Amino acid sequence: MAVNLPETPSGAPSDPAAQDAPITPIARDSRNAQDAPSAHRVPGGRAEARRRARGSGGRRADRPGGNGRAGRSGRRPRPWWIELPMMAVVGLAVALLIKTCLFQVFSIPSGSMENTLRIGDRVGVNKLAPLTGWEPEPGQPVVFKDPGGWLPPQPTDSNPVTNTVSSALSFVGLVPPKDDNYLVKRVIATGGQTVQCDGTTLSVDGRKVDEPYLHPGDDSCAGLDFGPVKVPAGYVWVEGDHRSDSSDSRYHQRGPGGGAVPVSNVVGPVSAVVWPLNHLDWFGWTGR
């Protein structure tokens, strides 16, 4: 008996096994790609991509500004023969700034201010005070430039080398001024006040001055009476604490200012004794 078989649709495979073969889906997104068998993945996969990224990142890090070894090391240090001169220049600049605007060291050459200041003491003078409006007041020890004729000519160093070195150190304030034409005394009266000494009593504007700083054995006049003297405006009358061993305003009344010192010559108040260590003392920002 004849059997009529169903017609095979045109274009379809004639093998029945081919009809039942599963169709492998094509990866259409990254999620399906990850689930695909390894045989269908890109050679190397994610591990290879990470290696390539690390390799390219390392090469970029070696460039200026990167994160590699060159970026971490920073600039190369300067050689010591460059660093030392630079440090010396900076140190001298700081010392010059301190000497110009803050403090300057002066040496005490005589006993005219004993026992407050002794021979060989190094005192720190506050040079910032005059820049901030300070003006000398009675009772304050001050350093001032010789107004003329108070000091004899100072000896000079005949050795050109040591003379140059001492001049340079003096200029930046590391040692006392080379010319040493400065004096230190105590302010007794200021411009417009009247000062007088009679017997053992010193008076300013008719009032007795109490002087606990005087050298033991001295009195206020030390055998030299004077006055009354009116101090010119813009001047100060100064005397030493060792009254019997001080060539001060009392002995220069025939000079300029009648013995008084121009305020413009005053460097500043003595704030402290900075050397020697066994005589350190602090007089305050504007002196005692």
GUMARSE-892923 format. One line per 10 residues: number of its first residue (from 1); their letters; for each residue x, y, z of N, C-alpha, C. Coordinates in steps of 0.05 Angstrom, whole numbers, plus 5000, padded with zeros to 4 digits. Atoms other than C-alpha are relative to their C-alpha. Layout:
% GUMARSE-892923
NUM> A> X Y Z X Y Z X Y Z; ...
% end
This chain:
% GUMARSE-892923
1> MAVNLPETPS> 5017 4977 5000 5000 5000 5000 5018 5024 5000; 4984 4976 5003 5026 5067 4982 4994 5018 5023; 5003 4980 4978 5040 5118 5037 5008 5027 4989; 4993 4972 5010 5037 5192 5021 5015 5015 5022; 4984 4985 4980 5092 5229 5059 4994 5030 4998; 5005 4971 5002 5082 5302 5078 5023 5014 4985; 4980 4985 5016 5117 5351 5034 5018 5016 5018; 4980 4984 4984 5179 5383 5059 4998 5029 4991; 5002 4972 5009 5172 5458 5061 5025 5008 4985; 4977 4992 5016 5216 5491 5011 5020 5015 5017
11> GAPSDPAAQD> 4979 4986 4985 5283 5515 5039 5007 4986 5025; 4995 5013 4974 5279 5469 5101 5018 4976 4995; 4983 5024 5003 5330 5414 5112 4983 4975 4999; 5014 5025 5003 5308 5346 5093 5007 4980 5021; 4992 5019 4979 5345 5312 5150 4985 5006 5025; 5015 4995 4975 5300 5304 5212 5018 5008 5023; 4982 4993 4978 5360 5307 5257 5007 5029 4999; 4993 4971 5002 5376 5376 5231 4978 5017 5011; 5022 4984 4990 5307 5400 5250 5001 5002 5031; 5000 5000 4971 5317 5381 5323 5026 5011 5012
21> APITPIARDS> 4975 4989 4990 5388 5411 5329 4995 5027 5014; 5004 4975 4986 5390 5466 5381 5014 5023 4985; 4988 4976 5012 5405 5536 5356 5016 5015 5021; 4983 4985 4981 5464 5570 5391 4994 5030 4997; 5006 4972 5002 5443 5641 5408 5025 5017 4996; 4978 4981 5004 5488 5698 5385 5001 5020 5023; 4997 4981 4977 5515 5742 5442 4993 5028 4990; 5009 4973 5009 5478 5808 5435 5008 5022 5021; 4991 4980 4980 5503 5843 5499 5022 4989 5017; 4977 5008 4984 5559 5840 5549 4993 4978 5020
31> RNAQDAPSAH> 5008 5021 4981 5519 5797 5597 4999 4973 4987; 5001 5025 5015 5507 5744 5545 5028 4991 4992; 4973 5006 5008 5580 5749 5524 5015 4987 5023; 4987 5012 4977 5603 5732 5595 4991 4971 5004; 5010 5027 4996 5559 5670 5595 5007 4982 4977; 4993 5016 5023 5585 5647 5528 5023 4982 5007; 4977 5018 4995 5633 5588 5526 5026 5014 4994; 4974 4988 5003 5706 5606 5530 5011 4999 4972; 4990 5002 5027 5718 5584 5460 4991 5023 4983; 5011 4978 5016 5676 5642 5435 5009 5028 5011
41> RVPGGRAEAR> 4991 4974 4989 5710 5697 5479 5024 5010 4985; 4977 4988 5013 5762 5746 5455 5025 4989 5012; 4975 5011 4988 5832 5717 5463 5012 5018 5021; 4988 4985 4978 5864 5738 5529 4979 5008 5020; 5022 4993 4981 5798 5761 5560 5007 5024 5018; 4997 4978 4982 5794 5807 5619 5028 5001 5013; 4973 5001 4988 5861 5784 5649 5020 5014 4982; 4982 4987 5019 5897 5806 5586 4995 5030 4999; 5006 4971 5000 5860 5873 5587 5011 5014 5024; 4988 4987 4975 5881 5886 5659 5030 5002 4997
51> RRARGSGGRR> 4971 4998 5003 5953 5870 5642 5008 5023 4982; 4994 4977 5018 5951 5918 5584 4996 5027 5013; 5005 4974 4986 5920 5972 5627 5022 5007 5020; 4978 4994 4981 5973 5963 5681 5026 5008 4985; 4976 4993 5015 6028 5965 5629 4999 5028 4990; 5001 4973 5011 6003 6028 5596 4999 5021 5022; 5000 4982 4977 5990 6060 5664 5027 5005 5011; 4973 4997 4990 6060 6046 5687 5017 5017 4982; 4985 4983 5018 6088 6077 5624 4992 5029 5003; 5008 4972 4996 6046 6139 5635 5010 5012 5026
61> ADRPGGNGRA> 4992 4990 4974 6066 6144 5708 5029 5008 4999; 4972 4992 5001 6139 6150 5688 5004 5027 4987; 4998 4973 5012 6123 6214 5651 4999 5021 5022; 5001 4979 4979 6129 6281 5688 4972 5003 5010; 5026 4997 4988 6073 6288 5737 4985 4975 5005; 5013 5026 4996 6055 6214 5737 5004 4990 5028; 4998 5012 4973 6051 6167 5796 5022 4980 5003; 4978 5020 5000 6112 6126 5779 5023 5008 5018; 4977 4995 4983 6181 6125 5810 5010 5028 4997; 4990 4973 5004 6202 6191 5779 4983 5020 5014
71> GRSGRRPRPW> 5017 4980 4987 6141 6227 5806 5003 4999 5030; 4997 5002 4971 6151 6199 5876 5026 5012 5010; 4974 4991 4991 6224 6218 5880 5003 5030 5001; 4998 4971 5000 6213 6292 5865 5025 5010 4988; 4976 4989 5011 6269 6339 5848 5025 4989 5012; 4975 5010 4990 6340 6318 5855 5012 5020 5020; 4988 4981 4980 6374 6349 5918 5024 5014 4988; 4977 4984 5009 6424 6404 5906 5026 4989 5013; 4974 5008 4987 6498 6388 5919 5006 5018 5024; 4994 4985 4976 6526 6410 5986 5014 5026 4995
81> WIELPMMAVV> 4985 4976 5006 6572 6461 5954 4981 5022 4990; 5020 4979 5007 6509 6497 5930 4982 5006 5024; 5018 4996 4977 6466 6486 5993 5013 5017 5021; 4987 4985 4978 6518 6513 6043 5001 5030 4994; 5000 4971 5005 6528 6581 6009 4972 5012 5001; 5027 4990 4999 6453 6588 6001 4991 5003 5029; 5007 4998 4972 6443 6574 6075 5014 5023 5014; 4985 4978 4989 6497 6624 6093 4988 5027 4992; 5012 4975 5010 6465 6678 6050 4974 5005 5015; 5025 4997 4986 6397 6665 6082 5004 5008 5029
91> GLAVALLIKT> 4994 4993 4972 6427 6667 6152 5009 5029 5003; 4991 4972 4998 6462 6733 6139 4978 5019 4995; 5023 4982 5005 6399 6763 6110 4982 5002 5024; 5016 4999 4976 6360 6743 6172 5014 5017 5022; 4985 4984 4980 6415 6772 6217 4999 5029 4994; 5002 4972 5007 6414 6837 6178 4973 5011 5005; 5027 4991 4994 6339 6841 6184 4996 5004 5030; 5003 4997 4971 6342 6830 6259 5015 5025 5009; 4984 4977 4992 6397 6882 6266 4987 5026 4992; 5011 4975 5011 6361 6933 6223 4974 5007 5014
101> CLFQVFSIPS> 5027 4994 4991 6291 6926 6251 4993 4990 5028; 5008 5012 4974 6291 6886 6316 5020 5006 5022; 4982 4996 4978 6351 6880 6362 5029 5002 4989; 4972 4998 5006 6424 6900 6359 5016 4997 5025; 4983 5005 4977 6480 6879 6405 5022 5021 5002; 4979 4981 4995 6527 6930 6436 5017 4991 5024; 4982 5007 4978 6587 6921 6481 5004 5023 5019; 4996 4979 4980 6597 6959 6546 5031 5002 5005; 4971 4997 4998 6669 6987 6545 5010 5012 5026; 4991 4985 4976 6670 7026 6611 4982 4994 5023
111> GSMENTLRIG> 5016 5004 4976 6643 7026 6681 4981 5022 5007; 5017 4977 4995 6600 7088 6674 4971 4992 5008; 5027 5008 4993 6536 7047 6683 4999 4978 5021; 4999 5020 4979 6559 7001 6739 4982 5009 5023; 4999 5028 5004 6530 6962 6772 4978 4989 4983; 5021 5009 5018 6471 6959 6725 5012 4986 4976; 4985 5012 5022 6517 6945 6666 5029 5000 5006; 4972 5003 4993 6588 6920 6674 5017 5000 4975; 4981 5001 5022 6650 6924 6631 5000 4973 4987; 5000 5025 5015 6647 6871 6577 4972 4988 4996
121> DRVGVNKLAP> 5028 5010 5005 6571 6861 6580 4993 5004 4971; 5012 4996 5026 6535 6851 6515 4970 5005 5005; 5027 4993 4995 6468 6886 6515 4984 5000 4974; 5018 4999 5023 6409 6878 6468 4983 5025 5000; 5014 4975 5002 6380 6943 6444 4976 4996 4982; 5025 5003 5015 6308 6945 6420 4997 5022 4979; 5001 4981 5022 6310 6979 6352 4972 5002 4988; 5027 4999 5010 6237 6963 6338 4984 5021 5015; 5016 4982 4984 6212 7008 6394 4997 5028 4987; 5003 4974 5013 6229 7074 6358 4982 4999 4975
131> LTGWEPEPGQ> 5016 5002 5025 6195 7048 6295 4970 4997 5006; 5028 5003 4993 6130 7036 6334 4991 5023 5018; 5009 4976 4986 6126 7106 6365 5012 5004 5028; 4988 4996 4974 6168 7096 6428 5017 5025 5000; 4982 4977 4996 6203 7158 6455 5013 4997 5028; 4986 5003 4974 6255 7161 6512 4984 5013 5023; 5012 4989 4976 6228 7172 6582 5020 4998 5023; 4982 5001 4977 6263 7187 6648 5001 4973 5013; 4996 5026 4987 6293 7126 6681 5008 4978 4982; 4994 5021 5019 6305 7086 6618 5029 5001 4991
141> PVVFKDPGGW> 4973 5000 5012 6376 7064 6598 4998 4998 4970; 5001 4999 5029 6388 7079 6525 5028 5000 4988; 4975 4998 5015 6443 7072 6473 4996 5022 4979; 5002 4977 5019 6457 7133 6430 5027 5004 4986; 4976 4993 5016 6506 7155 6377 5013 5025 5011; 4985 4977 4990 6560 7204 6400 4991 5025 4985; 5009 4976 5013 6530 7273 6387 5023 5018 4991; 4977 4984 5008 6601 7300 6378 5018 5007 5023; 4980 4992 4980 6663 7304 6422 4997 4985 5027; 5003 5014 4975 6639 7256 6476 5021 4978 5002
151> LPPQPTDSNP> 4981 5022 5000 6688 7200 6456 5025 5008 4985; 4975 4996 5015 6761 7202 6434 4999 4984 4974; 4999 5016 5025 6779 7177 6364 5006 4971 5006; 4998 5029 4996 6773 7102 6360 5023 4989 4984; 4978 5012 5015 6834 7060 6340 4989 4983 4977; 5008 5016 5024 6831 7025 6272 5018 4975 4999; 4986 5025 5004 6852 6954 6254 5018 5002 4976; 4981 4997 5022 6915 6955 6211 5001 4976 4982; 5000 5024 5016 6905 6884 6186 4976 5001 4981; 5022 4996 5019 6863 6889 6122 4980 4976 5001
161> VTNTVSSALS> 5018 5023 5000 6836 6818 6128 4981 5000 5024; 5017 5000 4976 6811 6821 6200 4983 5025 5000; 5016 4976 5001 6788 6892 6188 4975 4997 4982; 5022 5005 5018 6745 6870 6129 4979 4981 5013; 5018 5019 4988 6716 6811 6167 4984 5012 5023; 5014 4988 4978 6700 6851 6229 4980 5021 4990; 5019 4981 5011 6668 6905 6186 4975 4987 4990; 5023 5015 5010 6624 6854 6152 4982 4989 5022; 5015 5010 4978 6603 6821 6217 4986 5022 5015; 5013 4978 4986 6589 6888 6248 4977 5011 4984
171> FVGLVPPKDD> 5021 4989 5017 6547 6909 6188 4975 4983 5003; 5024 5017 4998 6500 6849 6195 4991 4997 5029; 5009 5000 4972 6497 6857 6271 5009 4976 5016; 4991 5023 4985 6534 6794 6292 5020 5007 5021; 4982 4990 4980 6585 6834 6331 4993 5030 5005; 5006 4972 4995 6581 6904 6363 5011 5018 4978; 4991 4982 5022 6590 6964 6316 5030 5004 5001; 4971 4998 5002 6661 6969 6291 5011 5027 5009; 4990 4973 4993 6668 7044 6299 4998 5006 5030; 5003 4998 4971 6643 7038 6371 4997 5028 5010
181> NYLVKRVIAT> 5004 4972 4992 6622 7111 6373 4972 5003 5012; 5026 4999 4987 6560 7094 6414 5005 5000 5030; 4998 4999 4971 6548 7107 6488 4974 4989 5012; 5024 5008 4986 6499 7080 6539 4998 5016 5026; 5005 4984 4975 6469 7124 6594 4971 4997 5007; 5028 5001 4992 6404 7132 6632 4988 5027 4996; 5014 4975 5004 6353 7184 6613 4991 5012 5027; 5008 4986 4976 6343 7235 6668 4977 5019 4995; 5021 4981 5006 6300 7287 6635 4996 5001 4969; 5006 4999 5028 6267 7298 6567 4994 5029 4992
191> GGQTVQCDGT> 5005 4973 5010 6251 7358 6523 4979 5016 5015; 5019 4982 4986 6218 7416 6560 5002 4998 5030; 4996 5002 4971 6237 7391 6630 5025 5015 5009; 4978 4986 4989 6284 7427 6676 5014 4982 5021; 4984 5018 4983 6340 7388 6711 5020 5016 5016; 4982 4986 4983 6383 7410 6769 5011 4981 5021; 4988 5016 4979 6432 7379 6819 5013 5019 5020; 4989 4983 4979 6449 7411 6885 5006 4983 5025; 4991 5016 4976 6490 7379 6941 5000 4970 4993; 5004 5028 5006 6466 7307 6937 4973 4994 4988
201> TLSVDGRKVD> 5028 5003 5009 6397 7319 6908 4998 5007 4971; 5006 4995 5028 6378 7312 6835 4970 5004 4998; 5028 4994 5003 6312 7344 6816 4993 5006 4971; 5011 4995 5026 6270 7348 6753 4974 5015 5003; 5023 4982 4997 6219 7404 6748 4993 5004 5030; 5003 4993 4972 6231 7417 6822 4994 4976 5018; 5006 5023 4983 6217 7346 6845 5025 4982 5001; 4977 5017 4996 6271 7301 6875 4997 4974 4985; 5000 5025 5015 6290 7241 6833 5011 4978 5018; 4990 5023 4985 6295 7174 6870 5016 4983 4981
211> EPYLHPGDDS> 4982 5015 5017 6354 7135 6842 5011 4976 5014; 4990 5024 4987 6360 7065 6870 5021 4985 4984; 4981 5013 5018 6404 7044 6811 5028 5011 5003; 4973 4988 4998 6463 7088 6832 5021 4979 5010; 4978 5017 4991 6530 7054 6842 5004 5004 5030; 4996 4997 4971 6543 7039 6916 5022 5020 5006; 4981 4980 4992 6578 7097 6949 4997 5026 4986; 5005 4975 5015 6554 7149 6898 4974 5013 5010; 5025 4986 4997 6503 7203 6908 4992 5012 4973; 5011 4991 5025 6462 7237 6854 5018 5020 4986
221> CAGLDFGPVK> 4984 4978 5012 6509 7296 6843 5030 4993 4999; 4972 5008 5000 6577 7263 6859 5019 5023 4999; 4982 4977 4998 6607 7330 6876 4998 5020 4978; 5002 4981 5022 6584 7366 6813 4971 5012 5000; 5025 4986 5000 6528 7416 6822 4996 5014 4973; 5006 4986 5025 6494 7445 6760 4970 5008 4999; 5028 4992 5005 6431 7478 6735 4990 5023 5016; 5019 5015 5016 6377 7492 6731 5005 5002 4969; 4996 5001 5029 6381 7470 6657 4974 4990 4988; 5024 5009 5014 6320 7467 6612 5008 4984 4975
231> VPAGYVWVEG> 4993 5018 5022 6326 7409 6562 4985 5009 4975; 5014 4991 5025 6311 7432 6490 4981 4979 4990; 5019 5019 5012 6252 7400 6454 5015 4982 4980; 4987 5018 5018 6274 7338 6416 5027 4990 5011; 4975 5008 4987 6332 7325 6465 4994 4985 5026; 5001 5014 4974 6345 7282 6527 5025 5006 5016; 4978 4996 4981 6389 7294 6588 5007 4972 5011; 4993 5027 4992 6429 7231 6604 5024 5001 5020; 4978 5003 4981 6475 7210 6661 5005 4970 5005; 4993 5027 4994 6511 7146 6681 4992 4992 5029
241> DHRSDSSDSR> 5008 5009 4973 6491 7103 6741 5024 5001 5019; 4975 4996 4984 6564 7105 6765 5007 5029 4998; 5000 4971 5004 6556 7179 6774 5028 5013 5003; 4973 4989 4996 6628 7191 6798 5020 4991 4979; 4982 5010 5021 6657 7154 6737 4986 5001 4973; 5015 4999 5025 6613 7178 6680 5003 5028 4988; 4999 4975 5015 6627 7233 6629 4975 5002 4984; 5027 4999 5012 6555 7249 6612 4992 5029 4994; 5010 4973 5007 6510 7309 6599 5011 5022 5018; 4990 4979 4981 6538 7345 6660 5026 5012 4991
251> YHQRGPGGGA> 4973 4992 5008 6607 7349 6629 5001 5012 4971; 5000 4990 5028 6585 7372 6559 4980 5023 4996; 5019 4979 5001 6543 7432 6575 5008 5023 4981; 4991 4979 5019 6585 7476 6529 4999 4990 4971; 5002 5011 5027 6574 7430 6470 4973 5004 4988; 5026 4998 5013 6517 7424 6421 4977 4989 5017; 5022 5008 4984 6450 7420 6456 5003 5006 5030; 4995 4994 4972 6480 7445 6521 5003 4976 5018; 4996 5025 4986 6498 7374 6541 4978 4980 4995; 5022 5019 5006 6432 7343 6519 5006 4986 4974
261> VPVSNVVGPV> 4996 5017 5023 6430 7289 6466 4975 5001 4982; 5023 5000 5018 6385 7293 6404 4986 4972 5001; 5015 5026 5000 6329 7240 6406 5006 4985 4974; 4994 5014 5026 6347 7225 6333 5026 4984 5002; 4976 5015 4997 6414 7199 6358 4996 4975 5017; 5006 5023 4982 6381 7148 6405 4993 4976 4982; 5004 5024 5015 6385 7078 6376 4975 4985 5011; 5023 5014 4988 6335 7049 6426 5006 4994 5029; 4996 5007 4972 6325 7026 6498 5015 4974 5003; 4986 5025 4994 6369 6973 6529 4979 4981 5012
271> SAVVWPLNHL> 5020 5019 4991 6323 6913 6537 5011 4977 5017; 4989 5024 4985 6370 6859 6564 5030 4999 4999; 4972 5008 5001 6440 6837 6581 4999 4971 4990; 5001 5026 5013 6451 6778 6535 5026 4984 5004; 4975 5014 4995 6523 6761 6555 5016 5017 5020; 4996 5029 4996 6557 6736 6598 4976 4987 5014; 5023 5015 4989 6511 6681 6623 4995 5005 5029; 5003 4996 4971 6524 6696 6696 4989 5028 5006; 5011 4973 4995 6498 6767 6686 4976 5006 4982; 5024 4995 5016 6437 6757 6643 4979 5016 5016
281> DWFGWTGR> 5020 4984 4987 6384 6808 6658 4980 5010 4979; 5021 4990 5017 6319 6832 6628 4988 5026 5011; 5010 4974 4991 6299 6905 6632 4973 5007 4989; 5026 4994 5011 6235 6901 6593 5002 5010 4971; 5002 4993 5028 6212 6919 6523 5012 5028 4995; 4990 4973 5003 6229 6993 6534 5019 5008 5023; 4981 4993 4978 6280 6988 6590 4986 5002 5026; 5011 4999 4973 6272 6992 6664 4993 5028 5009
% end
